[in-house]
């Protein structure tokens, strides 16, 4: 199925007014809200409370919940939530996961890093697990609610607008808020914002017809041998059967695509604290320049996916993505100059917005009805697994690179190394793009 090439920017803007796209925007916000609160922003909070870089890096491993979500995605694909299941298969799981995220974040606000990193980390893990579950269901809902590939591209853009807005709230506005009211009260404010997703589930989202069709719902019970086999092996078999020899190349490209961002992530906020850039200034730049350029990047990727196809857009993102990491090397060697930092944030906003949307749109195009949640969870796990394993050592890497140098130089070398880590993904995307042009009938969407 190819993507229509007659969409205009005005069509994309008008599509954001549709009820399902508005719901997708709000659900994207709810999905993105917990990510930094149990990741990069949590690291900023910990650093200000005197935590070592190595401890911050290791605690970032709570984010592995997002990477391992394919392990419980089959349960979500095949079962309804007790009581809340009356809302529908997808909607019931959405609401349950949102409520658990709110409880986990509230616990973090109560305990705080000084209350003990073990308990604090356990609460962060709880929120991350529930957030990963929310992602599974929201991604499945987005794919199943779309009427065609063209609408899927628009819904993906809506998701990314909401998701990136949430990241800017938790990566920018919260820094300004924490300057005036402290970290604990700021986290309580984020708990309240989880109500955005709850409202979307209760008031806007409707249950996809696909999740109710016999093809999807009439499986053997999960507790039987055949049901368990279908839940666990079925999605993998269907994926390799659909994409054949292309499957391994796709998985390899996906697994390396966002490696630079994941490895760099835990050290970005401690970097700002260590070079003397205030939380307030970081928040202001992210909320202004960062927000604007992120939205431009998301819109550009959405339009590119509609006009040129998923694979060419993926290739463009593989070029743009690592550039933002290299920009922060410039910040390190400029000793935290505010003008340089603002330019770097503009580059980072556009590049990460574009690359993130490109990857989500591409992965969404590869799933099969009946295994939507599990297959998308598998793909998103592949894209995050290597990076999230390696990022736990990011603090140790910076500390080692700083030996015999200034800490700023250690950060600069680290950021440059993460940018170079994007080269393998670029080469794989080039190969995928070339092979798609020479064999468009291979069963993989060429755009």
C-alpha positions as CSV (number, residue, x, y, z in Angstrom):
1,X,0.0,0.0,0.0
2,X,1.6,3.3,-1.1
3,X,1.2,6.7,0.5
4,X,-0.9,9.3,-1.4
5,X,1.1,12.1,-2.9
6,X,-1.6,14.8,-3.1
7,X,-1.6,15.9,0.5
8,X,-0.8,19.6,1.2
9,X,0.3,21.3,4.4
10,X,-3.2,22.7,4.7
11,X,-4.6,19.2,4.6
12,X,-2.4,18.2,7.5
13,X,-3.5,21.2,9.6
14,X,-7.2,20.5,8.8
15,X,-6.7,16.9,9.8
16,X,-5.7,18.0,13.3
17,X,-9.3,19.2,13.8
18,X,-10.7,15.7,13.4
19,X,-11.9,14.1,16.7
20,X,-9.7,11.1,16.4
21,X,-6.6,13.2,15.6
22,X,-7.4,15.5,18.6
23,X,-7.7,12.4,20.7
24,X,-4.4,11.2,19.3
25,X,-2.8,14.5,20.2
26,X,-3.9,14.3,23.8
27,X,-2.9,10.6,24.1
28,X,0.5,11.4,22.6
29,X,0.9,14.0,25.4
30,X,-0.1,11.5,28.0
31,X,2.4,9.0,26.6
32,X,5.3,11.4,26.5
33,X,4.7,13.0,29.9
34,X,6.3,10.3,32.1
35,X,9.4,9.6,29.9
36,X,11.7,12.3,31.1
37,X,10.2,12.3,34.6
38,X,11.7,8.9,35.1
39,X,14.7,9.7,32.9
40,X,16.6,12.8,32.0
41,X,14.7,15.3,34.2
42,X,15.0,12.9,37.1
43,X,18.7,12.9,36.6
44,X,18.7,16.7,36.9
45,X,16.9,16.5,40.2
46,X,19.3,13.8,41.4
47,X,22.4,15.8,40.3
48,X,21.2,18.9,42.2
49,X,20.8,16.7,45.3
50,X,24.5,15.6,45.0
51,X,24.1,12.2,43.3
52,X,27.2,10.9,41.4
53,X,27.1,10.8,37.6
54,X,27.6,7.0,37.7
55,X,24.5,6.7,40.0
56,X,22.5,8.8,37.6
57,X,23.6,6.7,34.6
58,X,22.8,3.4,36.4
59,X,19.4,4.6,37.6
60,X,18.5,5.5,34.0
61,X,18.1,1.7,33.5
62,X,14.6,2.0,34.8
63,X,13.9,3.1,31.2
64,X,14.5,-0.5,30.2
65,X,10.8,-1.0,31.0
66,X,10.1,0.8,27.7
67,X,12.5,-1.6,25.9
68,X,11.2,-4.8,27.3
69,X,7.5,-4.0,26.8
70,X,7.2,-6.6,24.1
71,X,7.3,-9.2,26.8
72,X,3.9,-8.3,28.2
73,X,2.4,-6.8,25.0
74,X,0.9,-10.2,24.1
75,X,-1.1,-10.1,27.3
76,X,-2.5,-6.6,26.4
77,X,-3.3,-7.8,22.9
78,X,-5.3,-10.8,24.1
79,X,-6.9,-9.8,27.4
80,X,-9.3,-7.1,28.7
81,X,-8.8,-5.2,32.0
82,X,-11.2,-6.4,34.7
83,X,-13.9,-3.7,35.4
84,X,-12.3,-1.1,33.2
85,X,-12.6,-3.5,30.2
86,X,-16.2,-2.3,29.9
87,X,-14.7,0.8,28.2
88,X,-13.3,-1.4,25.5
89,X,-10.2,-3.5,25.0
90,X,-7.8,-0.6,24.2
91,X,-9.5,2.1,26.2
92,X,-9.6,0.0,29.4
93,X,-5.8,-0.7,29.3
94,X,-5.1,3.0,28.5
95,X,-7.0,4.2,31.6
96,X,-5.4,1.6,34.0
97,X,-1.9,2.4,32.9
98,X,-2.5,6.2,33.2
99,X,-3.7,5.8,36.8
100,X,-0.7,3.7,37.8
101,X,1.7,6.2,36.2
102,X,0.1,9.0,38.3
103,X,0.5,6.9,41.5
104,X,4.2,6.3,40.7
105,X,5.0,9.9,40.0
106,X,3.2,11.0,43.2
107,X,5.3,8.5,45.2
108,X,8.5,10.0,43.7
109,X,7.3,13.5,44.8
110,X,6.7,12.2,48.3
111,X,10.0,10.2,48.7
112,X,12.4,12.5,46.7
113,X,16.1,11.5,46.0
114,X,17.1,12.4,49.6
115,X,14.6,9.8,50.9
116,X,16.7,7.0,49.5
117,X,17.6,6.1,46.0
118,X,16.4,2.5,46.3
119,X,12.8,3.5,47.1
120,X,12.9,6.5,44.8
121,X,14.2,4.2,41.9
122,X,11.6,1.6,42.6
123,X,8.8,4.2,42.3
124,X,10.4,5.5,39.1
125,X,10.4,1.9,37.8
126,X,6.7,1.5,38.7
127,X,5.9,4.7,36.7
128,X,8.1,3.6,33.8
129,X,6.4,0.1,33.7
130,X,3.0,1.6,33.6
131,X,4.1,4.3,31.1
132,X,5.5,1.6,28.8
133,X,2.2,-0.2,29.0
134,X,0.4,3.0,28.1
135,X,2.6,3.3,25.1
136,X,1.8,-0.2,23.9
137,X,-1.9,0.5,24.0
138,X,-1.8,4.0,22.6
139,X,0.4,2.9,19.7
140,X,-2.0,0.0,18.9
141,X,-5.0,2.4,19.1
142,X,-3.3,4.8,16.7
143,X,-2.6,2.1,14.1
144,X,-6.0,0.4,14.4
145,X,-8.1,3.6,14.3
146,X,-6.5,4.8,11.0
147,X,-8.6,4.2,7.9
148,X,-5.6,4.1,5.5
149,X,-1.9,4.8,5.3
150,X,-2.5,8.4,4.5
151,X,-4.5,8.9,7.7
152,X,-1.9,6.9,9.7
153,X,0.7,9.4,8.6
154,X,-1.5,12.2,9.9
155,X,-2.3,10.4,13.2
156,X,1.4,9.8,13.6
157,X,2.1,13.5,13.2
158,X,-0.6,14.2,15.8
159,X,1.0,11.7,18.2
160,X,4.4,13.3,17.8
161,X,3.0,16.8,18.3
162,X,1.4,15.7,21.6
163,X,4.4,13.6,22.6
164,X,7.0,16.3,21.9
165,X,4.9,18.9,23.7
166,X,4.9,16.6,26.8
167,X,8.7,16.2,26.5
168,X,9.1,20.0,26.4
169,X,6.8,20.3,29.5
170,X,8.9,17.8,31.4
171,X,12.2,18.8,29.9
172,X,11.7,22.6,29.9
173,X,8.8,24.1,31.7
174,X,9.3,21.9,34.7
175,X,12.8,23.4,35.1
176,X,11.4,26.9,35.4
177,X,8.7,25.6,37.7
178,X,11.3,23.8,39.9
179,X,13.3,27.0,40.2
180,X,10.4,28.7,42.0
181,X,8.4,25.9,43.8
182,X,10.9,23.1,44.0
183,X,11.1,19.6,42.4
184,X,8.6,17.9,44.6
185,X,5.7,20.3,43.9
186,X,6.7,20.3,40.2
187,X,6.3,16.5,40.1
188,X,2.8,16.9,41.7
189,X,1.9,19.3,38.9
190,X,2.9,16.5,36.4
191,X,0.7,14.1,38.2
192,X,-2.2,16.5,37.6
193,X,-1.3,16.7,33.9
194,X,-1.8,13.0,33.5
195,X,-5.5,13.9,33.6
196,X,-5.1,15.0,30.0
197,X,-4.8,11.4,28.9
198,X,-7.6,10.3,31.2
199,X,-9.9,12.9,29.6
200,X,-8.9,11.8,26.1
201,X,-9.8,8.2,27.0
202,X,-13.1,9.0,28.6
203,X,-14.4,11.8,26.3
204,X,-12.8,11.5,22.9
205,X,-11.3,8.1,22.1
206,X,-13.6,5.5,20.6
207,X,-12.7,1.8,20.6
208,X,-11.2,0.8,17.2
209,X,-13.4,-1.5,15.2
210,X,-10.3,-3.6,14.4
211,X,-9.9,-4.6,18.0
212,X,-13.4,-6.1,18.1
213,X,-13.3,-8.0,14.8
214,X,-13.3,-11.8,14.9
215,X,-9.9,-11.9,13.2
216,X,-8.4,-10.0,16.2
217,X,-10.4,-11.1,19.2
218,X,-11.3,-14.8,18.5
219,X,-8.2,-16.5,19.7
220,X,-7.8,-19.5,21.9
221,X,-7.7,-18.5,25.6
222,X,-4.3,-17.1,26.6
223,X,-3.9,-19.8,29.3
224,X,-4.1,-22.7,26.8
225,X,-1.0,-24.0,24.9
226,X,-2.3,-22.9,21.5
227,X,-3.4,-19.5,22.9
228,X,0.0,-18.9,24.5
229,X,1.8,-19.9,21.3
230,X,-0.3,-17.5,19.2
231,X,0.2,-14.7,21.7
232,X,4.0,-15.1,21.9
233,X,5.2,-16.6,18.6
234,X,2.3,-15.4,16.4
235,X,3.5,-11.8,16.1
236,X,7.1,-12.8,15.3
237,X,6.0,-15.4,12.7
238,X,3.6,-13.0,11.0
239,X,6.3,-10.3,10.9
240,X,8.9,-12.5,9.2
241,X,6.3,-14.0,6.9
242,X,5.2,-10.6,5.8
243,X,8.6,-9.0,5.2
244,X,10.7,-12.1,4.4
245,X,14.4,-11.4,3.8
246,X,13.9,-7.7,4.5
247,X,12.9,-8.3,8.1
248,X,16.5,-8.6,9.5
249,X,17.6,-5.5,7.7
250,X,14.7,-3.6,9.0
251,X,15.3,-4.7,12.6
252,X,19.0,-3.8,12.3
253,X,18.3,-0.3,11.0
254,X,15.6,0.3,13.6
255,X,17.8,-0.9,16.5
256,X,20.6,1.6,15.7
257,X,18.5,4.5,14.5
258,X,18.2,6.4,17.8
259,X,21.3,5.0,19.4
260,X,23.0,8.5,19.7
261,X,20.1,10.1,21.5
262,X,19.6,7.3,24.0
263,X,23.3,7.1,25.0
264,X,23.6,10.9,25.3
265,X,20.3,11.3,27.1
266,X,21.1,10.8,30.8
267,X,24.1,13.2,30.7
268,X,22.4,16.2,29.0
269,X,20.8,17.7,32.1
270,X,23.8,17.0,34.4
271,X,25.9,18.7,31.7
272,X,23.9,21.9,32.0
273,X,24.2,21.9,35.8
274,X,27.9,21.2,35.7
275,X,28.8,24.0,33.3
276,X,26.7,26.6,35.1
277,X,23.6,27.0,32.9
278,X,20.7,27.7,35.1
279,X,17.5,25.6,35.2
280,X,15.5,28.6,34.4
281,X,17.4,29.5,31.3
282,X,17.5,26.0,30.0
283,X,13.7,25.8,30.5
284,X,13.1,29.1,28.7
285,X,15.1,28.1,25.7
286,X,13.5,24.7,25.5
287,X,10.0,26.1,25.8
288,X,10.6,28.7,23.1
289,X,13.2,27.8,20.5
290,X,13.1,24.1,21.4
291,X,9.3,24.0,21.1
292,X,9.2,25.9,17.8
293,X,11.9,23.9,16.1
294,X,10.5,20.6,17.4
295,X,7.1,21.3,15.9
296,X,8.7,22.3,12.6
297,X,10.7,19.0,12.6
298,X,7.6,16.9,13.4
299,X,5.5,18.7,10.7
300,X,8.3,18.4,8.1
301,X,8.6,14.6,8.8
302,X,4.8,14.1,8.6
303,X,4.6,15.9,5.3
304,X,7.7,14.1,4.0
305,X,6.1,10.7,4.9
306,X,2.9,11.6,3.1
307,X,4.6,13.0,0.0
308,X,7.8,10.9,-0.4
309,X,7.1,7.7,1.6
310,X,8.3,6.2,4.9
311,X,11.7,5.0,3.8
312,X,13.0,8.2,2.3
313,X,11.8,10.1,5.4
314,X,13.6,7.5,7.6
315,X,16.8,8.1,5.6
316,X,16.6,11.9,6.0
317,X,16.1,11.4,9.8
318,X,19.2,9.2,10.0
319,X,21.2,12.2,8.6
320,X,19.6,14.8,10.8
321,X,19.5,13.0,14.1
322,X,23.1,12.6,15.1
323,X,23.8,16.3,14.1
324,X,22.1,17.5,17.3
325,X,24.6,15.5,19.4
326,X,27.5,17.1,17.6
327,X,26.0,20.5,18.3
328,X,26.3,19.9,22.1
329,X,30.1,19.3,21.6
330,X,30.1,22.9,20.4
331,X,28.3,24.0,23.6
332,X,30.9,22.1,25.8
333,X,33.9,23.7,24.1
334,X,32.1,27.1,24.1
335,X,32.0,26.9,27.9
336,X,28.3,27.1,28.0
337,X,27.9,30.3,26.0
338,X,24.2,31.1,26.0
339,X,24.0,32.0,22.3
340,X,25.7,28.8,21.3
341,X,23.4,26.9,23.6
342,X,20.4,28.5,21.9
343,X,21.6,27.5,18.5
344,X,22.3,24.0,19.6
345,X,18.8,23.7,21.0
346,X,17.3,24.8,17.7
347,X,19.3,22.2,15.9
348,X,18.4,19.5,18.4
349,X,14.7,20.4,18.4
350,X,14.3,20.1,14.6
351,X,16.5,17.1,14.2
352,X,15.0,15.0,17.0
353,X,11.4,16.0,16.1
354,X,12.0,14.9,12.5
355,X,13.9,11.7,13.3
356,X,11.4,10.6,15.9
357,X,8.4,11.1,13.7
358,X,10.2,9.4,10.8
359,X,10.9,6.3,12.8
360,X,7.4,6.0,14.4
361,X,5.8,6.4,11.0
362,X,8.0,3.7,9.4
363,X,7.5,1.2,12.3
364,X,3.8,1.8,12.2
365,X,3.7,0.9,8.5
366,X,5.2,-2.6,9.3
367,X,2.6,-4.0,11.7
368,X,-0.2,-6.6,10.9
369,X,-3.8,-6.4,12.1
370,X,-4.3,-8.9,14.9
371,X,-0.9,-8.4,16.4
372,X,-0.7,-4.6,16.3
373,X,0.3,-4.0,20.0
374,X,2.8,-6.8,20.2
375,X,4.5,-6.2,16.8
376,X,4.8,-2.4,17.4
377,X,6.1,-3.1,20.9
378,X,8.6,-5.5,19.4
379,X,9.8,-2.9,16.9
380,X,9.9,-0.1,19.4
381,X,11.9,-2.4,21.7
382,X,14.4,-3.1,19.0
383,X,14.9,0.6,18.4
384,X,15.5,1.2,22.1
385,X,17.2,-1.9,23.5
386,X,20.9,-1.3,22.6
387,X,20.8,2.4,23.4
388,X,19.1,1.9,26.8
389,X,21.6,-0.8,27.7
390,X,24.5,1.4,26.8
391,X,23.2,4.6,28.4
392,X,23.6,3.2,31.9
393,X,27.3,3.5,31.4
394,X,27.1,7.1,30.1
395,X,28.1,8.6,33.5
396,X,31.1,6.4,33.8
397,X,32.1,7.3,30.2
398,X,32.0,11.0,30.9
399,X,34.0,10.6,34.2
400,X,36.6,8.6,32.3
401,X,36.9,11.0,29.4
402,X,37.3,13.9,31.9
403,X,40.4,12.3,33.5
404,X,43.3,14.6,32.7
405,X,40.9,17.1,31.1
406,X,38.3,19.5,32.3
407,X,34.8,18.1,33.0
408,X,33.5,20.2,30.1
409,X,36.0,18.6,27.7
410,X,35.0,15.2,28.9
411,X,31.4,16.0,28.1
412,X,32.4,17.4,24.7
413,X,34.2,14.2,23.7
414,X,31.3,12.1,24.9
415,X,28.8,14.0,22.9
416,X,31.0,13.8,19.7
417,X,31.3,10.0,20.2
418,X,27.5,9.6,20.5
419,X,27.1,11.5,17.2
420,X,29.6,9.2,15.4
421,X,27.6,6.2,16.7
422,X,24.9,7.2,14.2
423,X,27.0,6.3,11.2
424,X,26.0,2.6,11.1
425,X,22.3,3.4,11.1
426,X,22.8,5.8,8.3
427,X,24.5,3.2,6.2
428,X,21.8,0.6,6.9
429,X,19.1,3.1,5.9
430,X,21.0,3.9,2.7
431,X,21.1,0.1,2.0
432,X,17.4,-0.3,2.8
433,X,16.5,2.7,0.6
434,X,18.5,1.4,-2.3
435,X,17.1,-2.2,-2.1
436,X,13.6,-0.8,-1.8
437,X,14.1,1.0,-5.1
438,X,15.4,-2.1,-6.9
439,X,12.8,-4.5,-5.5
440,X,9.6,-2.5,-4.6
441,X,7.4,-5.6,-4.8
442,X,9.2,-7.4,-2.0
443,X,6.3,-7.0,0.4
444,X,7.7,-4.0,2.2
445,X,6.3,-0.5,1.8
446,X,8.6,1.5,-0.4
447,X,6.7,4.8,0.0
